């Protein structure tokens, strides 16, 4: 078994028990858990000292999984996601089959279809979305590399993935809001 497979297996064990992980994404390092487990999501909010009114995003492995967790994916989303070069999170209306405390007050949820091999493999094996939020306390700068993650975060998670620790990621994903009525807003470039 190679290192990637072992790390995926280690994460699955923790996530199945309701734990939270620290892991590399296709952008910055993230704190994550099962997006259908409200108790695990509460742990993420507590660790980040983040208000529950500030929604978190989640990651899916492909368009098929995306369609399982959003009532109606606007047609435009497929074009945007196929042609964008940069990792892009899309905020969708009416998420479904997701923990209530992950959904915004306006009944929306930010979801990113990942391109990262580790994330994709983990999500496929989980068979459900993975919460993803930057590995910092709310209000503090987003770490651009593993060595910038605070000891408080490192100690607060149940498992730290041992991959890509030297990778630098200066930017989080772009964020676009796609309403079911056809409106498009760029939240973060």
C-alpha positions as CSV (number, residue, x, y, z in Angstrom):
1,X,0.0,0.0,0.0
2,X,1.4,3.4,-0.9
3,X,1.5,6.4,1.3
4,X,-1.5,8.1,-0.3
5,X,-3.7,5.0,0.2
6,X,-2.5,4.7,3.9
7,X,-3.3,8.4,4.6
8,X,-6.8,8.0,3.0
9,X,-7.4,4.9,5.2
10,X,-6.2,6.7,8.3
11,X,-8.5,9.6,7.6
12,X,-11.5,7.3,6.9
13,X,-11.1,5.7,10.4
14,X,-11.1,9.1,12.1
15,X,-14.0,10.5,10.0
16,X,-16.2,7.5,10.5
17,X,-15.8,8.0,14.3
18,X,-17.0,11.6,14.0
19,X,-13.5,13.1,14.2
20,X,-11.9,16.0,12.4
21,X,-8.8,16.0,10.2
22,X,-6.2,18.5,9.0
23,X,-5.4,17.9,5.4
24,X,-3.9,19.3,2.2
25,X,-6.5,20.5,-0.4
26,X,-6.2,21.8,-4.0
27,X,-5.7,25.2,-2.4
28,X,-4.7,25.8,1.3
29,X,-4.5,23.3,4.2
30,X,-8.0,22.5,5.4
31,X,-9.8,21.3,8.5
32,X,-12.5,18.8,7.6
33,X,-15.0,16.2,8.6
34,X,-18.0,14.4,7.2
35,X,-20.4,17.0,5.8
36,X,-23.4,15.0,7.0
37,X,-22.3,14.7,10.6
38,X,-23.6,17.7,12.6
39,X,-21.6,16.9,15.7
40,X,-18.3,16.7,13.8
41,X,-19.2,20.0,12.1
42,X,-19.7,21.6,15.6
43,X,-16.2,20.5,16.5
44,X,-14.8,22.3,13.5
45,X,-16.7,25.5,14.5
46,X,-15.4,25.2,18.1
47,X,-11.8,24.7,17.0
48,X,-11.9,27.6,14.6
49,X,-13.8,29.8,17.2
50,X,-16.1,30.6,14.3
51,X,-19.7,31.7,14.5
52,X,-22.2,29.1,13.1
53,X,-23.7,31.9,11.1
54,X,-20.6,31.9,9.0
55,X,-21.1,28.9,6.8
56,X,-18.4,26.4,5.9
57,X,-17.9,24.9,2.4
58,X,-17.6,21.3,1.4
59,X,-15.7,19.3,-1.2
60,X,-17.1,16.7,-3.6
61,X,-15.2,14.3,-5.9
62,X,-17.1,14.9,-9.2
63,X,-20.3,16.3,-10.8
64,X,-22.3,13.2,-10.0
65,X,-21.7,13.6,-6.3
66,X,-22.4,17.4,-6.6
67,X,-25.8,16.5,-8.0
68,X,-26.6,14.3,-5.0
69,X,-26.2,17.2,-2.6
70,X,-27.8,20.1,-4.5
71,X,-31.5,20.1,-5.3
72,X,-30.8,21.7,-8.7
73,X,-27.4,22.4,-10.2
74,X,-27.7,25.4,-12.6
75,X,-26.5,24.4,-16.1
76,X,-24.0,27.3,-16.0
77,X,-22.1,25.7,-13.2
78,X,-20.9,22.9,-15.4
79,X,-19.4,25.3,-17.9
80,X,-17.8,27.5,-15.3
81,X,-16.3,24.4,-13.5
82,X,-15.1,22.8,-16.8
83,X,-13.3,25.8,-18.1
84,X,-11.9,27.5,-15.0
85,X,-8.2,27.0,-14.4
86,X,-8.3,27.9,-10.7
87,X,-10.0,25.9,-8.0
88,X,-13.5,27.4,-7.7
89,X,-16.1,27.1,-5.0
90,X,-19.6,27.6,-6.2
91,X,-22.4,28.7,-3.7
92,X,-25.6,26.8,-4.7
93,X,-29.2,27.3,-3.6
94,X,-31.0,24.5,-1.8
95,X,-28.4,22.0,-0.6
96,X,-29.8,18.6,0.3
97,X,-28.7,15.5,2.4
98,X,-26.2,17.7,4.3
99,X,-26.0,18.5,8.1
100,X,-28.2,21.5,8.9
101,X,-25.4,23.4,10.6
102,X,-23.4,23.4,7.4
103,X,-26.2,25.2,5.4
104,X,-26.3,29.0,5.3
105,X,-29.2,30.9,6.8
106,X,-30.3,31.7,3.2
107,X,-30.4,28.0,2.3
108,X,-27.1,27.9,0.4
109,X,-23.9,26.0,0.5
110,X,-20.5,26.5,-1.1
111,X,-19.3,23.3,-2.8
112,X,-16.0,22.7,-4.7
113,X,-15.4,19.8,-7.1
114,X,-11.8,18.9,-6.2
115,X,-8.9,18.2,-8.5
116,X,-6.5,17.2,-5.8
117,X,-5.7,13.4,-5.9
118,X,-5.7,12.9,-2.1
119,X,-8.9,14.8,-1.6
120,X,-10.6,13.1,-4.5
121,X,-9.6,9.6,-3.3
122,X,-10.7,10.3,0.3
123,X,-14.1,11.7,-0.8
124,X,-14.7,8.8,-3.1
125,X,-14.1,6.3,-0.3
126,X,-16.2,8.3,2.2
127,X,-19.1,8.4,-0.4
128,X,-20.1,11.8,1.0
129,X,-18.8,15.4,0.9
130,X,-15.9,16.5,3.1
131,X,-16.1,19.8,5.0
132,X,-13.3,22.1,4.1
133,X,-12.3,25.3,5.9
134,X,-9.0,27.0,6.2
135,X,-6.7,25.8,8.9
136,X,-6.8,28.9,11.1
137,X,-8.7,30.4,14.0
138,X,-11.4,32.7,12.7
139,X,-10.0,36.2,12.0
140,X,-6.4,35.1,11.9
141,X,-4.5,34.9,8.5
142,X,-4.9,31.8,6.4
143,X,-1.8,29.7,6.6
144,X,-0.1,29.5,3.2
145,X,1.9,26.3,4.1
146,X,1.8,23.6,6.7
147,X,4.5,25.2,8.9
148,X,2.3,28.3,9.3
149,X,-0.5,26.3,11.0
150,X,-0.9,27.3,14.7
151,X,-0.2,24.7,17.4
152,X,-3.8,25.2,18.6
153,X,-5.1,23.9,15.3
154,X,-2.6,21.1,15.2
155,X,-3.6,19.9,18.7
156,X,-7.3,20.4,18.1
157,X,-7.8,18.0,15.3
158,X,-8.0,14.2,15.6
159,X,-5.6,13.5,12.7
160,X,-3.0,15.4,10.6
161,X,-2.4,14.0,7.1
162,X,1.3,13.4,6.4
163,X,1.4,14.5,2.8
164,X,2.4,17.6,0.9
165,X,3.7,19.3,4.0
166,X,6.2,21.4,2.0
167,X,3.6,22.7,-0.5
168,X,3.0,26.4,-0.5
169,X,-0.6,27.6,-1.4
170,X,-0.8,31.4,-1.3
171,X,-4.5,31.6,-2.3
172,X,-7.8,30.0,-1.3
173,X,-10.3,29.1,-4.1
174,X,-12.3,31.6,-6.1
175,X,-15.9,31.8,-4.9
176,X,-18.9,32.3,-7.2
177,X,-22.5,32.5,-6.2
178,X,-24.9,30.9,-8.7
179,X,-28.6,31.4,-8.0
180,X,-31.3,29.2,-9.4
181,X,-32.8,32.3,-11.0
182,X,-29.7,32.7,-13.2
183,X,-27.9,35.4,-11.2
184,X,-24.1,35.1,-11.0
185,X,-22.0,37.0,-8.4
186,X,-18.2,36.8,-7.9
187,X,-17.5,36.7,-4.2
188,X,-13.7,36.1,-4.3
189,X,-11.5,36.1,-7.4
